[in-house]
Amino acid sequence: MKVMIIGSEGMLGHDLVKVLSPIHEVVTTTIDTLDITDIDKTIETVKKTIPMC
């Protein structure tokens, strides 16, 4: 399964990457690569990264 973790440099995001990476395809974003306050850009990024959505 492909999983997107938004905020992968935070405490929870970091732990999720560590736990999920061995069993799933993990795509990560950081505050520098995705600003969730820009909804249009967020939707565009998710659609590009995970085209099934």
MDAnalysis code that builds the backbone (N, CA, C; Angstrom):
import MDAnalysis as mda
import numpy as np

u = mda.Universe.empty(159, n_residues=53, atom_resindex=np.repeat(np.arange(53), 3), trajectory=True)
u.add_TopologyAttr("name", ["N", "CA", "C"] * 53)
u.add_TopologyAttr("resid", np.arange(1, 54))
u.add_TopologyAttr("resname", ["MET", "LYS", "VAL", "MET", "ILE", "ILE", "GLY", "SER", "GLU", "GLY", "MET", "LEU", "GLY", "HIS", "ASP", "LEU", "VAL", "LYS", "VAL", "LEU", "SER", "PRO", "ILE", "HIS", "GLU", "VAL", "VAL", "THR", "THR", "THR", "ILE", "ASP", "THR", "LEU", "ASP", "ILE", "THR", "ASP", "ILE", "ASP", "LYS", "THR", "ILE", "GLU", "THR", "VAL", "LYS", "LYS", "THR", "ILE", "PRO", "MET", "CYS"])
u.atoms.positions = np.array([
    [0.848, -1.164, 0.000],
    [0.000, 0.000, 0.000],
    [0.900, 1.235, 0.000],
    [0.482, 2.265, -0.702],
    [1.202, 3.528, -0.727],
    [0.616, 4.437, 0.350],
    [1.480, 4.964, 1.214],
    [1.054, 5.794, 2.333],
    [1.776, 7.133, 2.251],
    [1.018, 8.234, 2.389],
    [1.633, 9.556, 2.431],
    [1.625, 10.049, 3.865],
    [2.803, 10.427, 4.344],
    [2.915, 10.974, 5.687],
    [3.252, 12.450, 5.556],
    [2.306, 13.273, 5.973],
    [2.484, 14.719, 5.924],
    [3.088, 15.158, 7.251],
    [4.212, 15.841, 7.167],
    [4.903, 16.256, 8.390],
    [5.848, 15.185, 8.895],
    [6.578, 14.584, 7.992],
    [7.423, 13.445, 8.357],
    [8.609, 13.801, 9.238],
    [8.905, 15.082, 9.395],
    [10.021, 15.467, 10.256],
    [9.592, 15.699, 11.704],
    [8.283, 15.668, 11.960],
    [7.795, 15.802, 13.324],
    [7.958, 14.494, 14.083],
    [7.672, 14.514, 15.353],
    [7.860, 13.330, 16.205],
    [6.992, 12.157, 15.739],
    [5.699, 12.403, 15.562],
    [4.802, 11.333, 15.130],
    [5.110, 10.897, 13.706],
    [5.307, 11.857, 12.816],
    [5.621, 11.533, 11.417],
    [6.873, 10.697, 11.297],
    [7.895, 11.066, 12.039],
    [9.155, 10.323, 12.033],
    [8.935, 8.882, 12.466],
    [8.176, 8.699, 13.540],
    [7.899, 7.343, 14.031],
    [7.055, 6.548, 13.043],
    [6.089, 7.201, 12.398],
    [5.261, 6.507, 11.400],
    [6.099, 6.031, 10.219],
    [7.015, 6.862, 9.762],
    [7.904, 6.464, 8.660],
    [8.695, 5.227, 9.071],
    [9.226, 5.254, 10.262],
    [10.043, 4.143, 10.766],
    [9.244, 2.846, 10.842],
    [8.007, 2.926, 11.296],
    [7.175, 1.735, 11.484],
    [6.589, 1.237, 10.151],
    [6.166, 2.153, 9.297],
    [5.455, 1.756, 8.083],
    [6.357, 1.439, 6.894],
    [7.554, 2.002, 6.860],
    [8.450, 1.808, 5.711],
    [8.763, 0.352, 5.376],
    [8.974, -0.496, 6.359],
    [9.296, -1.889, 6.013],
    [8.150, -2.650, 5.323],
    [6.911, -2.207, 5.533],
    [5.790, -2.982, 4.997],
    [4.947, -2.240, 3.969],
    [5.216, -0.948, 3.762],
    [4.452, -0.144, 2.814],
    [5.374, 0.783, 2.038],
    [4.901, 1.243, 0.905],
    [5.612, 2.282, 0.160],
    [5.232, 3.615, 0.804],
    [6.195, 4.283, 1.396],
    [5.929, 5.510, 2.142],
    [6.430, 6.722, 1.358],
    [5.541, 7.695, 1.191],
    [5.877, 8.974, 0.575],
    [5.784, 10.014, 1.680],
    [6.813, 10.851, 1.786],
    [6.829, 11.816, 2.871],
    [6.801, 13.252, 2.354],
    [6.269, 14.132, 3.187],
    [6.341, 15.563, 2.927],
    [6.779, 16.251, 4.214],
    [7.319, 17.434, 4.045],
    [7.718, 18.235, 5.189],
    [7.061, 19.597, 5.064],
    [7.271, 20.426, 6.031],
    [6.708, 21.778, 5.971],
    [7.284, 22.554, 4.781],
    [8.491, 22.179, 4.355],
    [9.114, 22.843, 3.213],
    [8.543, 22.372, 1.878],
    [8.051, 21.143, 1.816],
    [7.571, 20.605, 0.545],
    [6.052, 20.630, 0.406],
    [5.329, 20.845, 1.504],
    [3.868, 20.891, 1.435],
    [3.308, 21.763, 2.547],
    [2.605, 22.808, 2.157],
    [1.966, 23.716, 3.108],
    [0.478, 23.387, 3.133],
    [0.022, 22.725, 4.196],
    [-1.370, 22.268, 4.233],
    [-2.373, 23.408, 4.362],
    [-1.901, 24.631, 4.599],
    [-2.829, 25.761, 4.650],
    [-3.242, 26.213, 3.250],
    [-2.524, 25.736, 2.223],
    [-2.880, 26.010, 0.828],
    [-3.603, 24.779, 0.294],
    [-4.929, 24.759, 0.430],
    [-5.718, 23.560, 0.119],
    [-5.586, 23.118, -1.327],
    [-5.574, 24.049, -2.258],
    [-5.467, 23.679, -3.674],
    [-4.136, 23.007, -3.972],
    [-3.068, 23.556, -3.438],
    [-1.735, 22.970, -3.629],
    [-1.637, 21.611, -2.935],
    [-2.261, 21.481, -1.781],
    [-2.250, 20.206, -1.062],
    [-2.958, 19.126, -1.871],
    [-4.126, 19.434, -2.394],
    [-4.875, 18.468, -3.210],
    [-4.074, 18.087, -4.453],
    [-3.479, 19.069, -5.093],
    [-2.668, 18.814, -6.288],
    [-1.492, 17.893, -5.964],
    [-0.820, 18.148, -4.859],
    [0.322, 17.328, -4.454],
    [-0.093, 15.901, -4.153],
    [-1.196, 15.731, -3.452],
    [-1.681, 14.384, -3.125],
    [-2.052, 13.636, -4.397],
    [-2.740, 14.282, -5.312],
    [-3.138, 13.632, -6.565],
    [-1.928, 13.231, -7.399],
    [-0.883, 14.056, -7.416],
    [0.339, 13.717, -8.160],
    [1.065, 12.557, -7.519],
    [1.074, 12.540, -6.204],
    [1.834, 11.530, -5.470],
    [1.113, 10.191, -5.413],
    [-0.177, 10.266, -5.169],
    [-0.981, 9.049, -5.048],
    [-2.143, 9.164, -6.042],
    [-1.923, 8.800, -7.310],
    [-2.921, 9.021, -8.349],
    [-4.242, 8.271, -8.160],
    [-4.295, 7.319, -7.270],
    [-5.528, 6.559, -7.042],
    [-6.572, 7.384, -6.316],
    [-6.177, 8.480, -5.665],
    [-7.105, 9.288, -4.884],
    [-8.004, 10.115, -5.778],
])
